[in-house]
Amino acid sequence: MERIVENHYNRRMSKTSFDPNSVASEDSGIFGLPFGPEDAAIHLIPVPWEPTVSYGGGTSRGPELILNASKQVDLFDLETGKAYEAGYYMEPISAEILELNDRTKAKAQQLIESQDFTNEEILREVNDAGARLNRWLYEKTRALLAKDKIVGVIGGDHSSPLGAIQAIHEKYDGEFGVLHVDAHADLRKAYEGFTWSHASIMYNLMTSVHPPNKLVQVGIRDFCEEEFDFIHQQKNVCTYFDLQLKRRMIEGESWKNLCIEIVSHLPDKVYVSFDIDGLDPTLCPNTGTPVPGGLNFEQALSLIRAIHESRRKIVGFDLNEVSGGPAREEWNGNVGARLLYKLCGWTAITNELYKVEAKLL
């Protein structure tokens, strides 16, 4: 398969005169790459969605910020080499979903600002819009999976990828686990009355009729008592609270060994759900709900790499909560784009679409 991908890629480069060492052209795709929907093995679906944001806003601009910043990313990588040869393609941002987001957010914010969550008409409208988004993304993901494409979702708030995870669950008959990096547990039931809240995605996932085999959470440091109880009541939920991880490192344990332990709880197939506020907030100052603590960039990359080193396969992923605020929004897009590049690279490698050269790190 590797040789076929490489030959196909070379034909594409010859046609477009693509130079991976040069400046990205204006009409290029994500990361300045020349791939179209048929050429690419990894499809990125942008979801400009944030109706239920409860603190800072702007995450619906995440896909746009990441796309703009991605063309500054150098393609050759010390860890993943030229994994981009497998092909990454980001679909156009849906005007339909953006319009639905804007209209629904205006309604939801009426309730959030007033703190009056008794208006059943508005709650129903917001919840119906969330269900509509889930169906839209489920159908898109399902169609791509049927073509043997790998799907990554770019949010949007963290409620964005649920439909994609449902389609992946269907494809693999539930035989996969979710590695969830986040500052928040996202295990609240219908937070503020919104069924499809950004604070409820993991609750919705793990209480569905057919949940994944395992949910492993990393970096969690902001949660309510109800979520804490839920974690300890569920045998298929394993949470590494940020405070516990930091204490173990202070006491002498290495991050490498902690990564090995974390990944060991996951089955062979892994879906990565990455909320950027799982990182230290200096790396994502404009994200909607930043929390002190979290992973530094290298720790996050080591955790993703540990999936590959354990011989597990990444079957899909999402990156959420990259947000444009009043200042330094280009920094948030830059960090998001580079994290996305690593997610794409390790996904390609774990699916044997590219083989890492021994001389690389």
HELIX and SHEET records of a PDB file:
HELIX    1   1 GLU A    2  THR A   16  1                                  15    
HELIX    2   2 ILE A   30  GLY A   32  5                                   3    
HELIX    3   3 THR A   59  ARG A   61  5                                   3    
HELIX    4   4 GLY A   62  SER A   70  1                                   9    
HELIX    5   5 ALA A   83  ALA A   86  5                                   4    
HELIX    6   6 ALA A   95  SER A  114  1                                  20    
HELIX    7   7 GLU A  120  ALA A  146  1                                  27    
HELIX    8   8 LEU A  162  LYS A  171  1                                  10    
HELIX    9   9 TYR A  191  GLY A  193  5                                   3    
HELIX   10  10 ILE A  201  MET A  206  1                                   6    
HELIX   11  11 GLU A  225  GLN A  233  1                                   9    
HELIX   12  12 ASP A  242  ILE A  250  1                                   9    
HELIX   13  13 TRP A  255  SER A  264  1                                  10    
HELIX   14  14 ILE A  276  GLY A  278  5                                   3    
HELIX   15  15 PRO A  281  LEU A  283  5                                   3    
HELIX   16  16 PHE A  297  GLU A  309  1                                  13    
HELIX   17  17 GLU A  329  THR A  350  1                                  22    
SHEET    1   A 8 TYR A  88  MET A  90  0                                        
SHEET    2   A 8 ILE A  42  VAL A  47  1                                        
SHEET    3   A 8 ILE A 150  GLY A 155  1                                        
SHEET    4   A 8 LYS A 313  ASN A 320  1                                        
SHEET    5   A 8 LYS A 269  ASP A 275  1                                        
SHEET    6   A 8 GLY A 177  VAL A 181  1                                        
SHEET    7   A 8 LYS A 214  ILE A 220  1                                        
SHEET    8   A 8 VAL A 237  PHE A 241  1                                        
END                                                                             
